[in-house]
C-alpha cells in the first residue's frame, strides 16, 4: 500500500476515534441525566444532547463505511 492510502486510512481512523469518543461522552451524559433525574438541567438540554449524539453517530457510521471501502479496494 502506498503512502497516500496509508495516510488516508490513518486520517479516517483518527476521525473514527474522535467521533467514537464524542458518542461515548454524550451517551454517558444523557444516561446520567436520565438515571439521576438531575433537577437543574433545562428542558432543552436532553434534546440538544440527543441531537448531537445522533449527528456524531451518523458521522461515525459514515467514516467507518468510507474506511471499509478504502480498505477493501487497497
C-alpha positions in Angstrom: 0.0 0.0 0.0 1.5 3.3 -0.9 2.0 6.2 1.4 -1.0 8.2 0.2 -3.5 5.5 1.1 -1.8 4.7 4.4 -2.2 8.4 5.3 -5.8 8.5 4.1 -6.7 5.4 6.2 -4.8 6.7 9.2 -6.7 10.0 9.0 -10.0 8.2 8.8 -9.0 6.0 11.8 -8.2 9.2 13.8 -11.6 10.7 12.9 -13.3 7.5 13.9 -11.5 7.5 17.2 -12.6 11.1 17.9 -16.2 10.6 16.8 -16.4 7.4 19.0 -15.2 9.5 22.0 -17.8 12.1 21.3 -20.6 9.5 21.0 -19.4 7.8 24.2 -19.3 11.1 26.1 -22.7 12.3 25.0 -24.3 9.0 25.7 -22.8 8.9 29.2 -24.1 12.4 29.9 -27.6 11.5 28.6 -27.7 8.3 30.6 -26.6 10.2 33.7 -29.4 12.8 33.3 -31.9 10.1 32.7 -30.8 7.9 35.6 -30.3 10.6 38.2 -33.1 12.9 37.2 -31.0 16.0 37.7 -33.3 18.8 38.5 -31.0 21.7 37.4 -31.0 20.9 33.7 -33.0 23.0 31.4 -35.8 21.3 29.3 -33.8 21.7 26.1 -30.6 20.0 27.4 -31.6 16.5 26.7 -33.0 17.1 23.2 -29.9 19.1 22.3 -27.6 16.4 23.6 -29.7 13.8 21.7 -29.3 15.8 18.5 -25.5 16.0 19.0 -25.3 12.3 19.7 -27.3 11.5 16.6 -25.1 13.7 14.5 -21.8 12.3 15.8 -23.2 8.7 15.4 -24.1 9.4 11.8 -20.6 10.8 11.1 -19.0 7.8 12.9 -21.0 5.4 10.8 -20.2 7.3 7.6 -16.4 7.3 8.4 -16.5 3.6 9.1 -18.2 2.9 5.8 -15.6 5.1 4.0 -12.7 3.4 5.7 -14.1 -0.1 4.9 -14.5 0.7 1.2 -11.0 2.2 1.1 -9.5 -0.8 2.9 -11.3 -3.3 0.6 -10.0 -1.7 -2.6 -6.4 -1.3 -1.5 
